[in-house]
Amino acid sequence: MDISFKLVSSLTKVMPDSVNVGYPDKCPASLLQGEVFSLQAAYRLNEDVEGNLPFVYIAVSCSLPVTVRQVFNVPVRFPRFGNSDTNYITSSGKLYPDLLRAIHPRGQVRLYPRQWDAVWLDVEPQPDTAPGNYPLCVTITDEDGMELAREEISLELLEAELPRQTLIHTRWLHADSLAAHYQVPVLSIEHNRILRNFIALAARRGMNMILTPIHTPPLDTAVGGERMTTQLVDVFKTPLGYTFKFAKLRDFITMCRHEGIRYFEMAHLFTQWDGMHAPKIMGIRDGSYSQLFGWDTAADDPEYIRFLSAYLPAVTQELAYLDVLDKSYFHLTDEPSAADSAQYRKLLGIVRPLLGDAIIIDAMSDPECLDAQAVIPVPATDHLERFRHLPLKERWTYYCLAQHKDVSNTFIAMPAPRTRILGVQLYLERMTGFLHWAFNFYFTQYATAPIDPYLNTDCSGFAPAGDAFQVYPGQGGYPEESLRLMLFLHAMQDLRALQLLEKLDGRDAVVALIHQGLDREISMFDYPRDEAWLLNLRHRVNQRIRELSK
């Protein structure tokens, strides 16, 4: 059987029609304690066959624990906008590698003639693993047990431990999307089980903040439309005013903290973009459950302000009781423009007195909206310069489908280094937090209809493929990871390694090491784009940590 078999780094997306597949030369592999090191084994049948396509078996031998998953291609019809830059794998609609799924228990995979495929290997040492060099060997055998190919790499495990992530990282969890996909009642036992599965994975992969639906988040909703109610706070309107029950919120926050979530962002208090209306608020009124506020409620409606005057102090008191108020963030609206600045300041004047010292944070890319003493802005990665001069308590950034030109993002059609470079950029920019709008948005635009993300990766043309979700909704209510999710985890690990080295060697030395061999400074727009540079940077960082940790 004529096959090709190569070890490949995690920074290569192995396309079916790839050429020159292989691990970059002179890129030693090393990792710190507490880190996940990933690589791939790519294989190709170089001939046509008669009859059934053959099976082969992939086996991994290593003294370190290794998880093996198969990389599946997904259909991409909308890879990029027409005015995007050229740093995409291709601009064509085709199959792209993205879905990571558990391999057959015996390592069985099917060979397709003249097409590359790959398996994804995650090496994750146990806490008590001794440092040293560990060979990792991958073999491929036929159905009779005959060895067809063998590839080996040496991994160096260092003694130093990767520090805890300090960057606050959120990707919005859409609870209604899970209820719709799995067809379960919102906040039922089964829905909560599914939520826990997705939140647990998010926490394992570097997300430490969760969008918390104290009321249904007014995000990506058609004007006049509504999304499935996911409200955690029970509201009661009585002749004496508004009262609240927090049992669901307590359960949600307790569950999140158990799974490793440390920060909580409350659902937006006004509709998205212009902030002109109230979100959907459900409650008991005159003995019946009904909608109290929504699109027909102006943001400054006196009754809604009376509601907020009771609601926000009660919520903050509950968060204080749960000991998470100092790690809770509130939102007014999302992505207001300069044209909305007067309205935004009006909203801020309503809400700020009701929240005490609680933090307000909002995605915005125009400082016209900003009162730097009252709000933490979250500008897009391509608008950071407009906020650089401001004296901010925390510095955040975000990207979404609009950040498709020159800057980093996680579109499926983007080369892997373009996603991972963000860790280095966040370090250089001294960022406190990073936000992305969609961990699992399985809807068309404005959430008007559900989609199957396995087949419809662009939300029916709403966003370039992959922008709307980082995980797939697997069987049994368990998420299946994307290759992009792992790349972002590696970006977070790069950031943590740089922070560790800064403690040992000082920031100036780290910045100099990052720029070693480059003729210009790295920015959000200008950065090395090849996998060998990133792999060698991490190795240089690791080796310097080893030298200074002796």
C-alpha positions in Angstrom: 0.0 0.0 0.0 1.5 3.3 -1.1 0.9 5.9 1.7 2.4 9.1 3.0 2.6 9.6 6.8 4.0 12.7 8.4 4.0 14.4 11.8 2.7 17.9 11.6 2.6 20.7 14.1 -0.7 22.0 15.5 -0.1 25.2 13.4 -0.9 23.4 10.1 -4.4 22.9 8.9 -4.1 19.8 6.9 -6.3 20.3 3.8 -7.3 17.3 1.7 -5.2 18.8 -1.2 -2.3 19.9 0.9 1.3 19.9 -0.5 4.6 19.8 1.4 3.1 18.3 4.5 5.5 18.0 7.4 6.9 19.4 10.7 9.0 22.6 10.2 12.7 22.0 10.3 14.7 23.1 13.4 11.6 23.5 15.6 12.4 21.7 18.9 9.3 20.7 20.9 9.1 21.6 24.5 6.4 22.3 27.1 5.9 23.4 30.7 4.2 21.6 33.5 0.5 22.1 33.3 0.5 22.7 29.6 -1.3 20.9 26.7 1.1 20.3 23.8 -0.6 19.4 20.5 0.6 18.1 17.2 -0.8 16.1 14.4 -0.1 12.9 12.4 -1.2 13.3 8.7 -1.7 10.4 6.3 -2.5 10.0 2.7 -3.2 7.1 0.3 -1.3 7.8 -2.8 -3.1 5.4 -5.1 -6.6 4.5 -6.2 -8.0 1.2 -5.0 -10.6 -1.2 -6.3 -13.6 -1.9 -4.0 -13.8 -0.8 -0.4 -11.5 1.8 0.8 -8.9 0.4 3.2 -8.7 0.8 6.9 -5.4 1.4 8.8 -4.6 1.6 12.5 -2.8 4.5 14.2 -1.1 3.9 17.5 0.8 6.3 19.7 3.6 5.3 22.1 4.7 7.8 24.7 5.4 7.8 28.5 3.3 10.9 28.7 -0.5 10.8 28.5 -1.7 11.4 24.9 -5.2 11.9 23.8 -5.9 11.1 20.1 -8.7 12.6 18.1 -9.5 12.5 14.4 -9.6 15.7 12.5 -12.8 15.9 10.4 -13.3 18.3 7.5 -16.4 20.5 7.5 -18.1 22.3 4.6 -17.2 26.0 4.2 -19.2 28.0 1.7 -18.4 31.4 3.1 -14.7 31.5 4.0 -14.1 35.2 3.9 -15.5 38.6 3.0 -14.7 39.9 -0.5 -12.7 42.8 0.9 -10.6 40.7 3.3 -6.9 40.5 3.1 -5.1 37.5 1.4 -3.9 35.8 4.6 -6.5 33.0 4.3 -5.8 29.4 3.4 -7.9 29.9 0.3 -10.8 32.1 -0.7 -12.8 29.1 -2.1 -15.7 27.2 -0.7 -14.5 23.7 0.1 -13.9 21.3 2.9 -11.6 22.6 5.7 -10.3 20.7 8.8 -12.0 21.8 12.0 -13.9 19.2 14.0 -12.0 17.1 16.5 -13.8 13.9 17.4 -12.7 10.9 19.5 -10.9 8.3 17.3 -12.1 4.7 17.1 -11.1 2.8 20.2 -8.6 0.7 18.3 -7.2 3.7 16.3 -8.9 2.7 13.1 -9.2 5.2 10.3 -10.2 5.0 6.7 -7.9 6.0 3.9 -9.3 8.1 1.1 -7.3 8.0 -2.2 -5.1 11.0 -2.9 -6.5 13.0 0.1 -4.7 14.1 3.2 -6.3 13.5 6.6 -5.0 13.8 10.1 -5.3 12.8 13.7 -4.8 15.4 16.5 -2.6 14.5 19.5 -2.8 16.3 22.8 0.1 15.6 25.2 -0.9 16.6 28.8 1.6 15.5 31.5 0.3 14.6 35.0 1.2 17.0 37.8 3.8 14.6 39.2 5.5 13.8 35.9 9.3 14.2 36.1 10.9 16.7 33.7 13.0 15.3 30.9 13.0 14.2 27.3 10.1 11.9 26.2 10.1 10.3 22.8 6.6 10.2 21.1 6.2 7.6 18.4 3.3 7.3 16.0 2.9 4.2 13.9 0.4 3.2 11.2 -0.3 -0.4 10.4 -2.6 -2.2 8.0 -5.4 -4.6 8.9 -3.0 -7.5 9.1 -0.8 -5.7 11.7 2.0 -4.9 9.2 3.7 -1.6 10.0 3.4 0.8 7.1 5.0 3.9 8.5 6.5 5.3 11.7 7.3 8.8 12.8 8.9 10.0 16.0 9.5 13.3 17.8 11.2 14.1 21.1 9.3 16.3 23.6 11.2 18.1 26.4 9.1 18.5 29.5 10.5 21.3 31.7 10.3 21.5 35.5 8.8 25.0 35.6 5.0 25.1 35.8 2.7 27.3 33.6 1.1 29.9 35.9 -2.6 30.3 36.3 -4.3 32.4 33.6 -4.8 36.0 34.7 -6.4 37.2 31.5 -10.2 37.3 31.8 -11.5 35.5 28.8 -15.2 35.2 27.8 -16.9 33.8 24.8 -20.6 34.2 25.1 -22.5 31.1 26.1 -25.9 31.0 24.4 -28.1 28.9 26.6 -31.1 29.1 24.3 -29.0 27.7 21.5 -28.4 24.5 23.4 -32.1 24.2 24.4 -33.1 24.6 20.8 -30.6 22.2 19.4 -31.1 19.5 21.9 -34.9 20.2 22.1 -35.1 20.3 25.9 -37.0 22.8 28.1 -34.9 25.8 29.2 -33.4 25.3 32.7 -34.8 21.8 33.0 -32.6 19.1 34.6 -31.5 18.0 31.2 -30.8 21.5 30.0 -28.7 22.2 33.1 -26.7 19.0 32.5 -25.9 20.1 29.0 -25.0 23.6 30.1 -22.6 22.1 32.7 -20.9 20.0 30.0 -20.4 23.1 27.8 -19.2 25.3 30.6 -16.9 22.7 31.9 -15.2 22.4 28.5 -15.0 26.2 28.2 -13.2 26.4 31.6 -10.8 23.7 30.6 -9.9 25.6 27.4 -9.1 28.9 29.0 -12.4 30.6 29.4 -12.9 31.9 32.9 -15.9 34.2 32.5 -19.5 33.3 31.6 -22.3 35.4 30.2 -24.9 35.0 32.9 -28.6 35.4 31.8 -30.1 37.1 34.9 -32.6 38.0 32.2 -32.7 36.9 28.5 -29.7 38.6 26.8 -30.9 41.0 24.2 -28.2 40.0 21.7 -28.4 39.2 18.0 -32.2 39.6 18.1 -34.3 40.9 15.3 -36.0 44.2 16.1 -39.4 43.3 17.4 -38.5 39.7 17.7 -37.4 37.7 20.7 -35.2 34.8 21.7 -36.2 31.9 23.9 -36.5 33.0 27.6 -33.4 32.0 29.6 -34.0 34.3 32.6 -32.4 33.1 35.9 -34.0 35.7 38.2 -37.6 35.3 39.1 -39.5 38.6 39.0 -42.7 39.5 40.8 -44.6 42.7 40.3 -46.8 43.6 43.3 -48.7 46.6 44.4 -45.8 47.5 46.6 -43.2 47.2 43.8 -40.9 44.5 42.5 -39.5 41.5 44.4 -37.2 38.8 43.3 -36.1 35.2 43.9 -32.6 34.1 43.0 -32.7 30.3 43.4 -31.9 29.6 39.7 -29.1 32.2 39.7 -27.6 30.7 42.8 -27.6 27.2 41.2 -26.1 28.6 38.0 -23.3 30.4 39.7 -22.6 27.5 42.0 -22.3 25.2 39.0 -20.1 27.5 37.1 -17.7 28.0 40.0 -17.6 24.2 40.5 -16.4 23.8 36.9 -13.7 26.5 37.2 -15.4 29.7 36.2 -14.2 32.7 38.2 -15.9 35.7 36.6 -19.5 36.5 35.6 -20.9 39.0 33.2 -24.5 40.0 33.6 -26.8 40.1 30.6 -27.1 43.5 28.9 -29.6 45.9 30.5 -30.7 47.5 27.1 -31.0 46.3 23.6 -28.0 45.8 21.4 -26.2 48.5 19.3 -28.2 51.7 20.0 -29.6 50.9 23.5 -33.0 52.3 22.8 -35.2 49.7 24.4 -35.5 47.4 27.4 -34.6 43.7 27.1 -37.2 41.0 27.5 -38.1 40.8 31.2 -40.6 38.1 32.2 -42.4 38.1 35.6 -45.4 37.3 37.6 -48.0 40.1 37.4 -51.6 39.8 38.6 -51.1 36.1 39.2 -49.9 35.2 35.7 -46.5 34.8 34.0 -46.1 37.4 31.3 -43.6 39.8 29.6 -43.1 42.9 31.7 -40.7 44.8 29.4 -39.4 44.4 25.9 -39.2 46.1 22.5 -42.3 48.2 23.3 -40.5 49.7 26.3 -38.3 52.7 25.8 -34.9 52.5 27.6 -35.8 55.5 29.7 -39.4 54.5 30.4 -40.2 55.5 34.0 -41.6 52.1 34.8 -38.5 50.4 33.5 -36.4 52.7 35.5 -38.4 51.9 38.6 -37.8 48.2 37.8 -34.1 48.8 37.5 -34.0 50.7 40.7 -35.2 47.6 42.5 -33.6 45.0 40.3 -30.0 46.1 40.2 -29.5 46.7 44.0 -31.2 43.3 44.6 -28.9 41.5 42.0 -25.7 43.1 43.4 -26.7 42.2 46.9 -27.2 38.6 45.8 -23.9 38.5 44.0 -22.2 39.9 47.1 -23.9 37.2 49.2 -22.5 34.6 46.7 -19.1 36.3 47.1 -18.8 37.0 43.4 -19.7 40.7 43.2 -16.1 41.8 42.9 -15.7 39.4 39.9 -19.0 40.4 38.2 -19.3 42.7 35.3 -22.4 44.5 34.0 -23.3 45.5 30.5 -25.5 48.4 29.2 -25.6 47.7 25.5 -23.4 46.1 22.9 -21.3 47.9 20.3 -22.8 51.4 20.4 -21.5 53.7 17.7 -20.5 57.4 17.9 -24.0 58.2 16.8 -25.3 56.5 19.9 -23.0 58.4 22.3 -25.7 60.7 23.8 -28.0 57.7 24.3 -25.2 55.7 25.9 -24.4 58.4 28.3 -28.1 58.7 29.2 -28.2 55.0 30.0 -25.0 55.3 32.1 -26.7 58.1 34.0 -29.6 55.8 34.8 -27.6 52.7 35.8 -24.4 53.9 37.3 -26.0 55.1 40.6 -27.8 51.8 41.0 -24.8 49.6 40.8 -22.6 51.1 43.5 -19.0 50.1 42.8 -19.9 47.3 40.5 -18.0 47.2 37.2 -19.6 48.2 33.9 -18.0 46.9 30.7 -19.2 47.2 27.1 -17.9 46.4 23.6 -17.4 49.7 21.8 -14.9 50.9 19.2 -15.5 54.7 19.5 -14.4 56.6 22.6 -17.1 59.2 22.0 -19.4 56.9 24.1 -17.0 56.7 26.9 -16.8 58.0 30.4 -13.5 56.4 31.4 -14.3 56.8 35.1 -17.6 54.9 34.9 -17.2 52.3 32.2 -14.5 49.9 31.0 -14.5 49.9 27.2 -13.9 46.8 25.1 -12.7 48.1 21.7 -12.2 45.7 18.8 -8.6 44.6 18.1 -8.5 46.9 15.0 -9.5 50.0 17.1 -7.2 49.8 20.1 -5.2 52.8 19.0 -8.2 55.1 19.6 -8.2 54.1 23.3 -4.5 53.8 24.0 -4.2 57.3 25.5 -7.0 56.9 28.0 -6.3 56.2 31.7 -8.3 53.0 32.0 -8.6 50.7 35.1 -8.6 47.6 32.9 -7.7 47.1 29.2 -9.9 44.8 27.2 -10.3 43.9 23.5 -12.6 41.7 21.4 -13.1 40.5 17.8 -16.1 39.4 15.9 -17.0 38.9 12.2 -16.0 42.6 11.5 -12.4 41.8 12.3 -11.7 40.0 9.1 -8.9 42.1 7.6 -5.3 41.9 8.8 -6.0 41.2 12.4 -6.2 37.8 14.3 -9.4 35.9 14.4 -10.8 32.3 14.5 -12.4 31.8 11.1 -12.1 28.3 9.8 -10.4 29.5 6.6 -7.7 31.4 8.4 -4.3 29.9 8.8 -3.7 28.5 12.3 -0.8 30.9 13.2 -3.2 33.8 12.6 -5.4 32.5 15.4 -2.6 31.6 17.9 -0.6 34.9 17.5 -3.2 36.7 19.6 -1.6 35.4 22.8 1.7 37.2 22.0 -0.3 40.3 21.0 -2.4 40.3 24.2 0.9 40.2 26.2 2.5 43.1 24.3 -0.7 45.1 24.7 -0.9 44.4 28.4 -4.6 43.3 28.1 -6.7 42.5 31.1 -9.4 40.7 29.2 -10.6 39.3 25.9 -14.2 39.0 24.7 -15.8 37.1 21.8 -19.4 37.0 21.0 -20.1 33.4 20.4 -19.0 30.1 22.0 -22.0 28.3 20.6 -24.3 30.4 18.5 -26.3 27.8 16.4 -28.8 30.2 14.7 -29.1 32.2 11.6 -28.7 36.0 11.7 -30.8 37.6 14.5 -31.5 34.2 15.9 -34.5 33.7 13.6 -34.0 30.0 13.0 -31.7 27.2 14.2 -28.9 25.7 12.1 -27.0 22.5 12.1 -23.4 23.7 12.6 -22.0 20.5 11.3 -23.4 21.3 7.8 -24.0 25.1 8.1 -20.8 26.7 9.3 -21.7 30.3 8.4 -25.1 30.6 9.9 -26.7 30.8 6.5 -24.3 33.4 5.2 -24.4 35.6 8.4 -20.7 35.3 9.2 -17.6 33.8 7.8 -17.5 30.1 8.6 -16.6 29.4 12.3 -17.1 32.9 13.6 -20.3 32.0 15.4 -19.1 28.9 17.4 -16.0 27.3 18.8 -17.6 24.0 19.6 -20.0 21.6 18.0 -23.1 20.2 19.7 -22.2 16.5 20.0 -24.3 13.6 20.9 -25.6 13.2 24.4 -25.4 16.8 25.2 -21.6 16.9 25.1 -19.6 19.5 23.1 -17.2 18.4 20.4 -14.2 20.7 20.1 -12.9 22.5 17.1 -9.3 22.7 16.0 -9.7 26.5 16.5 -10.6 26.1 20.1 -7.3 24.3 20.7 -5.4 26.9 18.9 -6.8 29.6 21.2 -5.9 27.5 24.2 -2.3 27.4 22.9 -2.5 31.2 22.5 -3.5 31.5 26.2 -0.6 29.2 27.1 1.8 31.4 25.2 0.5 34.4 27.1 0.9 32.6 30.4 4.5 31.5 29.5 5.4 35.0 28.6 4.0 36.3 31.9 6.1 33.7 33.8 9.2 34.7 32.0 8.5 38.3 32.8 8.5 37.5 36.5 11.9 35.8 36.1 13.6 38.2 33.6 11.7 41.5 33.4 9.3 42.8 30.8 12.0 44.5 28.6 13.9 41.2 28.3 10.7 39.4 27.2 9.8 42.0 24.7 13.3 41.8 23.2 13.1 38.0 23.1 9.8 38.2 21.2 11.2 40.5 18.6 14.5 38.6 18.2 15.3 38.5 14.5 12.4 40.8 13.5 13.0 44.1 11.8 9.8 45.8 13.2 7.6 45.7 16.2 4.6 43.3 16.4 1.2 45.0 16.3 -2.4 43.9 16.0 -2.0 44.3 12.2 1.6 43.4 11.6 3.0 40.1 12.9 4.9 37.0 11.8 2.6 34.7 9.9 4.4 31.4 9.6 4.2 28.5 12.0 8.0 28.0 12.4 8.3 31.5 14.0 5.6 30.8 16.6 7.0 27.3 17.4 10.5 28.6 17.8 9.4 31.6 19.9 7.7 29.2 22.4 10.8 27.1 22.5 13.0 30.1 23.1 10.7 31.2 25.9 10.7 27.8 27.5 14.5 27.5 27.3 14.9 30.9 28.9 12.5 29.9 31.7 14.5 26.8 32.3 17.8 28.7 32.5 16.4 31.2 35.0 14.5 28.6 37.1 17.7 26.7 38.0 
